Amino acid sequence: MKKTFKKIMSVILAVLMIATTVPFAFAGVTASGTFGSGSSLTWELDSDGKLTVSGTGAMPNYGYATDTPWFNQYRGSIKSVVVSEGVTTVGRMSFSYLSNLTSVTLPSTVTSINDGAFGGNVKLTEITIPKNVSSFGADVFYGCKALEKFNVNSESSYFKSVDGVLYSKDGKTLVLYPINKKGESYTVPAGTERIGESAFSKNINLRKLVISEGVTTIVREAFTEALNLTTVTIPSTVTVIDSYAFADCTSLTTVTIADGVKRIGSGAFARDTMLENLVIPSSAEKIEDAFNGCKTVHYLGAESDATVASGIDELHFTVYTTGTAATCMNTGTTDSYFCTECNKTISGAEELPIDKNAHNFDTAGKKVRPSYNIKTKTWSDGY
């Protein structure tokens, strides 16, 4: 009897030891459901915080995060999202504002990710874009302040990742720059032609941006609320700075815009309160109400040179003066722009040093031979 009891106890003890050393293989189901009539998709949340969406077809679009079936009760419990093969679209606001979400797995069957699908997920650090995704809605990753990089399936025909930044496959469009990408400066590479909508919006770390020659368009809201951005250099190839492109960049102090821009959209630099004496080149043909909340902005041209929205109190016009060439006798000056409202030169009027090779000619057409006085350190005429 004792031997039998000992054997039973030994078996029980062995089972208990195994149970404490081997992880439990299956997590329990916490909640599950469907997506309503007409949809074959189902969802399931397990006790480990994994939310799985299964079935065939497109996920529904939601007006708000609170409309999703898991948000109100389980948003803090969801740690990972797995969308299974067969799902074709990630619906609007589907997985937004899940406070503990750190991991997302998407299948090759997904072809589109709709507006705000992953917005506000503050612990999500990276995501991989599947090979068949061909389009993104607006603000898909808006407010994902921990996001450091985008990965893209190497078989994608639509997108690629360049050092963690999302580009179109041909490299012509910078689609999205991760909000928390490390590094304080970035140069948009040669070959890029377009900076996409909200591409740098709400960026945390970026302070200095250089846009390479070749970029032609900065799309609306491209840099909205990039709160630490201080310096931007815009090349002559850029013809359009679209609406609200640099709005609410409250640390922005220096913007260099090369001659070439044609249109500056409404609110392009709105509420950039640290930006002083922004100079707009005379190439700008259409200036909308772009500077609300800014300090003085100067346009290097006469008021008649461009179509300007009325009531832009921040915009001052300038008077152009042609410079003078330096000679072997006299210094010269560069062309200049003078603001009568500020009573100061805004650009140019820089002194050009005497050029001993830039000779004058006398009335007979003979070249003047200058001489140099060592004591007075001046040039004088001589024949």
Secondary structure, DSSP 8 states (H G I E B T S, - for coil): -HHHHHHHHHHHHHHHHHHHHS--SS--EEEEEE--TT---EEEEETTSEEEEESSEE----SSGGGSTTHHHHTTT--EEEE-TTEEEE-TTTTTT-TT--EEE--TT--EE-TTTTTT-TT--EEEE-TT--EE-TTTTTT-TT--EEEE-TT-SSEEEETTEEEETTS-EEEE--TT-S-SEEEE-TT--EE-TTTTTT-SS--EEEE-TT--EE-TTTTTT-TT--EEEE-TT--EE-TTTTTT-TT--EEEE-TT--EE-TTTTTT-TT--SEEE-TT--EE-S--TT---EEESS-GGGSEE-TT-TTEEE-EEE--B---SSS-EE--EEEETTTTEEEEE--EE---TTS--B-TTS-B---EEETTTTEEE---
